[in-house]
Amino acid sequence: MCDLAMTHDRTVLVLQGKLSVMAGPGGGKRIDLEPGVGLVLKAGELFEVIECPDGAVLLLVEAQWLDAATVGVAMPRRVDG
């Protein structure tokens, strides 16, 4: 990651493989990501890969402003159950 993570929003999309991350404000919570799933992080929010058993291919996009379309949002229901 570059220094833009502190000043730009980011999205992380999983193309192949599975991984678990800790992400979000206040230290975050565990999020399990599978192919076709991703997350949007606001400027300054960090994420840490905590488990990736077989490797994964990710697409990371940084921009001054990113927002998830409501039609595609499954969180927090998906995270909280």
Biopython code that builds the backbone (N, CA, C, O; Angstrom):
import numpy as np
from Bio.PDB.StructureBuilder import StructureBuilder

atoms = [
    (1, "MET", "N", (0.843, -1.174, 0.000)),
    (1, "MET", "CA", (0.000, 0.000, 0.000)),
    (1, "MET", "C", (0.886, 1.234, 0.000)),
    (1, "MET", "O", (2.018, 1.226, 0.483)),
    (2, "CYS", "N", (0.334, 2.275, -0.552)),
    (2, "CYS", "CA", (1.099, 3.511, -0.575)),
    (2, "CYS", "C", (0.546, 4.475, 0.472)),
    (2, "CYS", "O", (-0.433, 4.171, 1.154)),
    (3, "ASP", "N", (1.175, 5.625, 0.591)),
    (3, "ASP", "CA", (0.767, 6.620, 1.572)),
    (3, "ASP", "C", (-0.615, 7.197, 1.300)),
    (3, "ASP", "O", (-1.190, 7.836, 2.181)),
    (4, "LEU", "N", (-1.164, 6.990, 0.106)),
    (4, "LEU", "CA", (-2.494, 7.500, -0.206)),
    (4, "LEU", "C", (-3.558, 6.915, 0.714)),
    (4, "LEU", "O", (-4.639, 7.489, 0.846)),
    (5, "ALA", "N", (-3.272, 5.788, 1.349)),
    (5, "ALA", "CA", (-4.252, 5.151, 2.227)),
    (5, "ALA", "C", (-4.680, 6.076, 3.358)),
    (5, "ALA", "O", (-5.777, 5.919, 3.896)),
    (6, "MET", "N", (-3.859, 7.014, 3.721)),
    (6, "MET", "CA", (-4.200, 7.934, 4.797)),
    (6, "MET", "C", (-5.055, 9.099, 4.307)),
    (6, "MET", "O", (-5.730, 9.744, 5.108)),
    (7, "THR", "N", (-5.036, 9.378, 3.002)),
    (7, "THR", "CA", (-5.754, 10.534, 2.474)),
    (7, "THR", "C", (-6.811, 10.165, 1.442)),
    (7, "THR", "O", (-7.589, 11.023, 1.025)),
    (8, "HIS", "N", (-6.851, 8.904, 1.023)),
    (8, "HIS", "CA", (-7.780, 8.467, -0.014)),
    (8, "HIS", "C", (-8.595, 7.272, 0.471)),
    (8, "HIS", "O", (-8.120, 6.458, 1.263)),
    (9, "ASP", "N", (-9.836, 7.183, -0.022)),
    (9, "ASP", "CA", (-10.656, 5.993, 0.220)),
    (9, "ASP", "C", (-10.089, 4.843, -0.606)),
    (9, "ASP", "O", (-9.408, 5.061, -1.608)),
    (10, "ARG", "N", (-10.380, 3.607, -0.169)),
    (10, "ARG", "CA", (-9.901, 2.428, -0.892)),
    (10, "ARG", "C", (-10.984, 1.372, -0.941)),
    (10, "ARG", "O", (-11.843, 1.295, -0.063)),
    (11, "THR", "N", (-10.926, 0.564, -1.978)),
    (11, "THR", "CA", (-11.751, -0.638, -2.024)),
    (11, "THR", "C", (-10.827, -1.828, -2.245)),
    (11, "THR", "O", (-9.838, -1.740, -2.973)),
    (12, "VAL", "N", (-11.160, -2.916, -1.618)),
    (12, "VAL", "CA", (-10.420, -4.165, -1.753)),
    (12, "VAL", "C", (-11.400, -5.199, -2.283)),
    (12, "VAL", "O", (-12.390, -5.505, -1.618)),
    (13, "LEU", "N", (-11.146, -5.739, -3.457)),
    (13, "LEU", "CA", (-12.012, -6.734, -4.071)),
    (13, "LEU", "C", (-11.250, -8.048, -4.218)),
    (13, "LEU", "O", (-10.113, -8.059, -4.689)),
    (14, "VAL", "N", (-11.867, -9.141, -3.820)),
    (14, "VAL", "CA", (-11.243, -10.456, -3.939)),
    (14, "VAL", "C", (-11.599, -11.039, -5.300)),
    (14, "VAL", "O", (-12.775, -11.225, -5.612)),
    (15, "LEU", "N", (-10.590, -11.327, -6.103)),
    (15, "LEU", "CA", (-10.798, -11.935, -7.413)),
    (15, "LEU", "C", (-10.692, -13.448, -7.354)),
    (15, "LEU", "O", (-11.428, -14.159, -8.038)),
    (16, "GLN", "N", (-9.766, -13.940, -6.525)),
    (16, "GLN", "CA", (-9.558, -15.380, -6.398)),
    (16, "GLN", "C", (-9.013, -15.672, -5.019)),
    (16, "GLN", "O", (-8.214, -14.900, -4.489)),
    (17, "GLY", "N", (-9.437, -16.782, -4.428)),
    (17, "GLY", "CA", (-8.962, -17.177, -3.112)),
    (17, "GLY", "C", (-9.863, -16.646, -2.013)),
    (17, "GLY", "O", (-10.872, -15.992, -2.278)),
    (18, "LYS", "N", (-9.489, -16.935, -0.785)),
    (18, "LYS", "CA", (-10.235, -16.501, 0.389)),
    (18, "LYS", "C", (-9.266, -15.911, 1.390)),
    (18, "LYS", "O", (-8.115, -16.338, 1.483)),
    (19, "LEU", "N", (-9.740, -14.923, 2.141)),
    (19, "LEU", "CA", (-8.925, -14.363, 3.199)),
    (19, "LEU", "C", (-9.814, -13.753, 4.263)),
    (19, "LEU", "O", (-10.982, -13.444, 4.025)),
    (20, "SER", "N", (-9.240, -13.586, 5.434)),
    (20, "SER", "CA", (-9.911, -12.922, 6.540)),
    (20, "SER", "C", (-9.092, -11.698, 6.894)),
    (20, "SER", "O", (-7.863, -11.745, 6.942)),
    (21, "VAL", "N", (-9.794, -10.595, 7.141)),
    (21, "VAL", "CA", (-9.121, -9.346, 7.481)),
    (21, "VAL", "C", (-9.738, -8.763, 8.737)),
    (21, "VAL", "O", (-10.876, -9.068, 9.092)),
    (22, "MET", "N", (-8.966, -7.923, 9.398)),
    (22, "MET", "CA", (-9.477, -7.048, 10.446)),
    (22, "MET", "C", (-9.539, -5.685, 9.789)),
    (22, "MET", "O", (-8.521, -5.182, 9.314)),
    (23, "ALA", "N", (-10.724, -5.073, 9.752)),
    (23, "ALA", "CA", (-10.870, -3.809, 9.042)),
    (23, "ALA", "C", (-11.941, -2.951, 9.686)),
    (23, "ALA", "O", (-12.845, -3.439, 10.363)),
    (24, "GLY", "N", (-11.808, -1.654, 9.451)),
    (24, "GLY", "CA", (-12.824, -0.715, 9.879)),
    (24, "GLY", "C", (-12.353, 0.189, 10.988)),
    (24, "GLY", "O", (-11.238, 0.048, 11.489)),
    (25, "PRO", "N", (-13.205, 1.120, 11.370)),
    (25, "PRO", "CA", (-12.844, 2.089, 12.393)),
    (25, "PRO", "C", (-12.721, 1.456, 13.773)),
    (25, "PRO", "O", (-13.343, 0.430, 14.048)),
    (26, "GLY", "N", (-11.929, 2.058, 14.628)),
    (26, "GLY", "CA", (-11.795, 1.600, 16.011)),
    (26, "GLY", "C", (-11.159, 0.243, 16.156)),
    (26, "GLY", "O", (-11.526, -0.511, 17.057)),
    (27, "GLY", "N", (-10.212, -0.097, 15.293)),
    (27, "GLY", "CA", (-9.559, -1.395, 15.372)),
    (27, "GLY", "C", (-10.233, -2.439, 14.518)),
    (27, "GLY", "O", (-9.631, -3.465, 14.201)),
    (28, "GLY", "N", (-11.477, -2.197, 14.140)),
    (28, "GLY", "CA", (-12.172, -3.039, 13.182)),
    (28, "GLY", "C", (-12.719, -4.323, 13.753)),
    (28, "GLY", "O", (-12.674, -4.572, 14.958)),
    (29, "LYS", "N", (-13.237, -5.128, 12.849)),
    (29, "LYS", "CA", (-13.751, -6.444, 13.194)),
    (29, "LYS", "C", (-13.335, -7.412, 12.098)),
    (29, "LYS", "O", (-12.948, -7.003, 11.004)),
    (30, "ARG", "N", (-13.420, -8.676, 12.400)),
    (30, "ARG", "CA", (-13.028, -9.709, 11.445)),
    (30, "ARG", "C", (-14.061, -9.788, 10.323)),
    (30, "ARG", "O", (-15.266, -9.853, 10.568)),
    (31, "ILE", "N", (-13.562, -9.782, 9.090)),
    (31, "ILE", "CA", (-14.414, -9.922, 7.920)),
    (31, "ILE", "C", (-13.830, -11.018, 7.044)),
    (31, "ILE", "O", (-12.661, -10.945, 6.663)),
    (32, "ASP", "N", (-14.621, -12.031, 6.719)),
    (32, "ASP", "CA", (-14.197, -13.114, 5.838)),
    (32, "ASP", "C", (-14.596, -12.753, 4.412)),
    (32, "ASP", "O", (-15.769, -12.501, 4.135)),
    (33, "LEU", "N", (-13.626, -12.729, 3.517)),
    (33, "LEU", "CA", (-13.858, -12.333, 2.129)),
    (33, "LEU", "C", (-13.637, -13.514, 1.194)),
    (33, "LEU", "O", (-12.684, -14.277, 1.352)),
    (34, "GLU", "N", (-14.526, -13.654, 0.219)),
    (34, "GLU", "CA", (-14.454, -14.711, -0.784)),
    (34, "GLU", "C", (-14.465, -14.068, -2.163)),
    (34, "GLU", "O", (-14.701, -12.865, -2.268)),
    (35, "PRO", "N", (-14.219, -14.829, -3.222)),
    (35, "PRO", "CA", (-14.236, -14.244, -4.565)),
    (35, "PRO", "C", (-15.552, -13.520, -4.856)),
    (35, "PRO", "O", (-16.636, -14.025, -4.565)),
    (36, "GLY", "N", (-15.431, -12.337, -5.432)),
    (36, "GLY", "CA", (-16.594, -11.532, -5.751)),
    (36, "GLY", "C", (-17.046, -10.620, -4.627)),
    (36, "GLY", "O", (-18.020, -9.883, -4.777)),
    (37, "VAL", "N", (-16.349, -10.662, -3.506)),
    (37, "VAL", "CA", (-16.699, -9.861, -2.338)),
    (37, "VAL", "C", (-15.577, -8.862, -2.072)),
    (37, "VAL", "O", (-14.409, -9.140, -2.346)),
    (38, "GLY", "N", (-15.931, -7.726, -1.551)),
    (38, "GLY", "CA", (-14.932, -6.720, -1.229)),
    (38, "GLY", "C", (-15.416, -5.819, -0.122)),
    (38, "GLY", "O", (-16.474, -6.044, 0.464)),
    (39, "LEU", "N", (-14.632, -4.794, 0.161)),
    (39, "LEU", "CA", (-15.002, -3.826, 1.172)),
    (39, "LEU", "C", (-14.469, -2.459, 0.779)),
    (39, "LEU", "O", (-13.492, -2.344, 0.038)),
    (40, "VAL", "N", (-15.128, -1.426, 1.289)),
    (40, "VAL", "CA", (-14.703, -0.048, 1.050)),
    (40, "VAL", "C", (-14.194, 0.510, 2.364)),
    (40, "VAL", "O", (-14.864, 0.414, 3.392)),
    (41, "LEU", "N", (-13.010, 1.091, 2.328)),
    (41, "LEU", "CA", (-12.409, 1.706, 3.505)),
    (41, "LEU", "C", (-12.290, 3.197, 3.274)),
    (41, "LEU", "O", (-11.844, 3.632, 2.212)),
    (42, "LYS", "N", (-12.682, 3.973, 4.250)),
    (42, "LYS", "CA", (-12.538, 5.417, 4.176)),
    (42, "LYS", "C", (-11.085, 5.794, 4.443)),
    (42, "LYS", "O", (-10.328, 5.014, 5.021)),
    (43, "ALA", "N", (-10.708, 6.986, 4.021)),
    (43, "ALA", "CA", (-9.333, 7.472, 4.212)),
    (43, "ALA", "C", (-8.923, 7.303, 5.675)),
    (43, "ALA", "O", (-9.665, 7.678, 6.583)),
    (44, "GLY", "N", (-7.762, 6.749, 5.888)),
    (44, "GLY", "CA", (-7.232, 6.550, 7.232)),
    (44, "GLY", "C", (-7.599, 5.222, 7.867)),
    (44, "GLY", "O", (-6.943, 4.808, 8.823)),
    (45, "GLU", "N", (-8.634, 4.531, 7.367)),
    (45, "GLU", "CA", (-8.981, 3.217, 7.903)),
    (45, "GLU", "C", (-7.999, 2.192, 7.344)),
    (45, "GLU", "O", (-7.673, 2.214, 6.157)),
    (46, "LEU", "N", (-7.543, 1.319, 8.188)),
    (46, "LEU", "CA", (-6.568, 0.319, 7.785)),
    (46, "LEU", "C", (-7.199, -1.061, 7.803)),
    (46, "LEU", "O", (-8.226, -1.281, 8.445)),
    (47, "PHE", "N", (-6.575, -1.982, 7.094)),
    (47, "PHE", "CA", (-6.991, -3.372, 7.198)),
    (47, "PHE", "C", (-5.744, -4.234, 7.299)),
    (47, "PHE", "O", (-4.677, -3.877, 6.800)),
    (48, "GLU", "N", (-5.901, -5.362, 7.948)),
    (48, "GLU", "CA", (-4.789, -6.291, 8.137)),
    (48, "GLU", "C", (-5.270, -7.680, 7.768)),
    (48, "GLU", "O", (-6.298, -8.138, 8.268)),
    (49, "VAL", "N", (-4.539, -8.349, 6.901)),
    (49, "VAL", "CA", (-4.859, -9.735, 6.560)),
    (49, "VAL", "C", (-4.441, -10.601, 7.739)),
    (49, "VAL", "O", (-3.276, -10.597, 8.139)),
    (50, "ILE", "N", (-5.394, -11.341, 8.293)),
    (50, "ILE", "CA", (-5.081, -12.192, 9.444)),
    (50, "ILE", "C", (-5.067, -13.673, 9.082)),
    (50, "ILE", "O", (-4.524, -14.492, 9.823)),
    (51, "GLU", "N", (-5.663, -14.013, 7.947)),
    (51, "GLU", "CA", (-5.657, -15.407, 7.512)),
    (51, "GLU", "C", (-5.867, -15.465, 6.007)),
    (51, "GLU", "O", (-6.775, -14.833, 5.466)),
    (52, "CYS", "N", (-5.017, -16.228, 5.348)),
    (52, "CYS", "CA", (-5.128, -16.416, 3.900)),
    (52, "CYS", "C", (-4.485, -17.768, 3.590)),
    (52, "CYS", "O", (-3.322, -17.827, 3.192)),
    (53, "PRO", "N", (-5.245, -18.855, 3.771)),
    (53, "PRO", "CA", (-4.667, -20.193, 3.730)),
    (53, "PRO", "C", (-4.003, -20.585, 2.411)),
    (53, "PRO", "O", (-2.965, -21.247, 2.425)),
    (54, "ASP", "N", (-4.572, -20.195, 1.279)),
    (54, "ASP", "CA", (-4.036, -20.647, -0.003)),
    (54, "ASP", "C", (-3.619, -19.506, -0.925)),
    (54, "ASP", "O", (-3.424, -19.718, -2.122)),
    (55, "GLY", "N", (-3.483, -18.310, -0.385)),
    (55, "GLY", "CA", (-3.161, -17.155, -1.214)),
    (55, "GLY", "C", (-4.431, -16.582, -1.832)),
    (55, "GLY", "O", (-5.475, -17.234, -1.847)),
    (56, "ALA", "N", (-4.330, -15.369, -2.335)),
    (56, "ALA", "CA", (-5.491, -14.722, -2.932)),
    (56, "ALA", "C", (-5.026, -13.672, -3.930)),
    (56, "ALA", "O", (-3.923, -13.137, -3.817)),
    (57, "VAL", "N", (-5.874, -13.386, -4.902)),
    (57, "VAL", "CA", (-5.635, -12.316, -5.863)),
    (57, "VAL", "C", (-6.613, -11.204, -5.520)),
    (57, "VAL", "O", (-7.826, -11.415, -5.511)),
    (58, "LEU", "N", (-6.077, -10.007, -5.236)),
    (58, "LEU", "CA", (-6.893, -8.875, -4.839)),
    (58, "LEU", "C", (-6.760, -7.748, -5.843)),
    (58, "LEU", "O", (-5.732, -7.607, -6.506)),
    (59, "LEU", "N", (-7.803, -6.951, -5.949)),
    (59, "LEU", "CA", (-7.775, -5.716, -6.723)),
    (59, "LEU", "C", (-7.988, -4.589, -5.730)),
    (59, "LEU", "O", (-9.023, -4.524, -5.067)),
    (60, "LEU", "N", (-7.002, -3.694, -5.627)),
    (60, "LEU", "CA", (-7.110, -2.546, -4.729)),
    (60, "LEU", "C", (-7.215, -1.277, -5.554)),
    (60, "LEU", "O", (-6.432, -1.056, -6.478)),
    (61, "VAL", "N", (-8.189, -0.447, -5.214)),
    (61, "VAL", "CA", (-8.400, 0.810, -5.915)),
    (61, "VAL", "C", (-8.395, 1.925, -4.878)),
    (61, "VAL", "O", (-9.075, 1.833, -3.857)),
    (62, "GLU", "N", (-7.625, 2.980, -5.143)),
    (62, "GLU", "CA", (-7.592, 4.144, -4.264)),
    (62, "GLU", "C", (-8.086, 5.351, -5.038)),
    (62, "GLU", "O", (-7.733, 5.540, -6.202)),
    (63, "ALA", "N", (-8.908, 6.172, -4.385)),
    (63, "ALA", "CA", (-9.437, 7.380, -5.014)),
    (63, "ALA", "C", (-9.759, 8.386, -3.922)),
    (63, "ALA", "O", (-9.855, 8.032, -2.747)),
    (64, "GLN", "N", (-9.923, 9.633, -4.313)),
    (64, "GLN", "CA", (-10.260, 10.657, -3.324)),
    (64, "GLN", "C", (-11.585, 10.354, -2.650)),
    (64, "GLN", "O", (-11.779, 10.701, -1.485)),
    (65, "TRP", "N", (-12.505, 9.708, -3.369)),
    (65, "TRP", "CA", (-13.815, 9.392, -2.799)),
    (65, "TRP", "C", (-14.344, 8.109, -3.420)),
    (65, "TRP", "O", (-14.407, 7.983, -4.643)),
    (66, "LEU", "N", (-14.725, 7.155, -2.572)),
    (66, "LEU", "CA", (-15.371, 5.918, -3.004)),
    (66, "LEU", "C", (-16.545, 5.658, -2.081)),
    (66, "LEU", "O", (-16.478, 5.941, -0.885)),
    (67, "ASP", "N", (-17.603, 5.129, -2.628)),
    (67, "ASP", "CA", (-18.754, 4.771, -1.814)),
    (67, "ASP", "C", (-19.385, 3.534, -2.433)),
    (67, "ASP", "O", (-19.433, 3.408, -3.657)),
    (68, "ALA", "N", (-19.861, 2.636, -1.611)),
    (68, "ALA", "CA", (-20.507, 1.421, -2.104)),
    (68, "ALA", "C", (-21.948, 1.734, -2.470)),
    (68, "ALA", "O", (-22.637, 2.442, -1.736)),
    (69, "ALA", "N", (-22.407, 1.212, -3.597)),
    (69, "ALA", "CA", (-23.809, 1.361, -3.991)),
    (69, "ALA", "C", (-24.670, 0.540, -3.039)),
    (69, "ALA", "O", (-24.318, -0.593, -2.712)),
    (70, "THR", "N", (-25.785, 1.090, -2.593)),
    (70, "THR", "CA", (-26.620, 0.396, -1.615)),
    (70, "THR", "C", (-27.110, -0.950, -2.118)),
    (70, "THR", "O", (-27.332, -1.854, -1.312)),
    (71, "VAL", "N", (-27.285, -1.114, -3.414)),
    (71, "VAL", "CA", (-27.747, -2.381, -3.961)),
    (71, "VAL", "C", (-26.711, -3.493, -3.753)),
    (71, "VAL", "O", (-27.069, -4.670, -3.706)),
    (72, "GLY", "N", (-25.443, -3.127, -3.629)),
    (72, "GLY", "CA", (-24.400, -4.126, -3.463)),
    (72, "GLY", "C", (-23.936, -4.339, -2.037)),
    (72, "GLY", "O", (-23.055, -5.163, -1.791)),
    (73, "VAL", "N", (-24.509, -3.618, -1.099)),
    (73, "VAL", "CA", (-24.045, -3.698, 0.284)),
    (73, "VAL", "C", (-24.749, -4.838, 1.029)),
    (73, "VAL", "O", (-25.976, -4.878, 1.117)),
    (74, "ALA", "N", (-23.944, -5.762, 1.559)),
    (74, "ALA", "CA", (-24.461, -6.860, 2.349)),
    (74, "ALA", "C", (-24.048, -6.711, 3.816)),
    (74, "ALA", "O", (-24.447, -7.520, 4.653)),
    (75, "MET", "N", (-23.270, -5.706, 4.127)),
    (75, "MET", "CA", (-22.776, -5.491, 5.484)),
    (75, "MET", "C", (-23.716, -4.499, 6.156)),
    (75, "MET", "O", (-24.309, -3.693, 5.439)),
    (76, "PRO", "N", (-23.894, -4.492, 7.431)),
    (76, "PRO", "CA", (-23.230, -5.358, 8.398)),
    (76, "PRO", "C", (-23.891, -6.716, 8.574)),
    (76, "PRO", "O", (-23.382, -7.556, 9.316)),
    (77, "ARG", "N", (-25.016, -6.948, 7.904)),
    (77, "ARG", "CA", (-25.723, -8.224, 8.053)),
    (77, "ARG", "C", (-24.796, -9.405, 7.806)),
    (77, "ARG", "O", (-24.840, -10.392, 8.540)),
    (78, "ARG", "N", (-23.956, -9.312, 6.776)),
    (78, "ARG", "CA", (-23.065, -10.417, 6.452)),
    (78, "ARG", "C", (-21.997, -10.620, 7.520)),
    (78, "ARG", "O", (-21.609, -11.753, 7.805)),
    (79, "VAL", "N", (-21.524, -9.537, 8.104)),
    (79, "VAL", "CA", (-20.483, -9.628, 9.131)),
    (79, "VAL", "C", (-21.087, -10.048, 10.467)),
    (79, "VAL", "O", (-20.554, -10.926, 11.146)),
    (80, "ASP", "N", (-22.185, -9.427, 10.838)),
    (80, "ASP", "CA", (-22.779, -9.673, 12.143)),
    (80, "ASP", "C", (-23.690, -10.902, 12.200)),
    (80, "ASP", "O", (-24.087, -11.340, 13.279)),
    (81, "GLY", "N", (-24.014, -11.451, 11.030)),
    (81, "GLY", "CA", (-24.852, -12.641, 10.984)),
    (81, "GLY", "C", (-26.280, -12.253, 10.974)),
    (81, "GLY", "O", (-27.155, -13.118, 10.937)),
]
sb = StructureBuilder()
sb.init_structure("model")
sb.init_model(0)
sb.init_chain("A")
sb.init_seg("    ")
for serial, (resi, resn, name, xyz) in enumerate(atoms, 1):
    if name == "N":
        sb.init_residue(resn, " ", resi, " ")
    sb.init_atom(name, np.array(xyz, "f"), 0.0, 1.0, " ", f" {name:<3s}", serial, name[0])
structure = sb.get_structure()
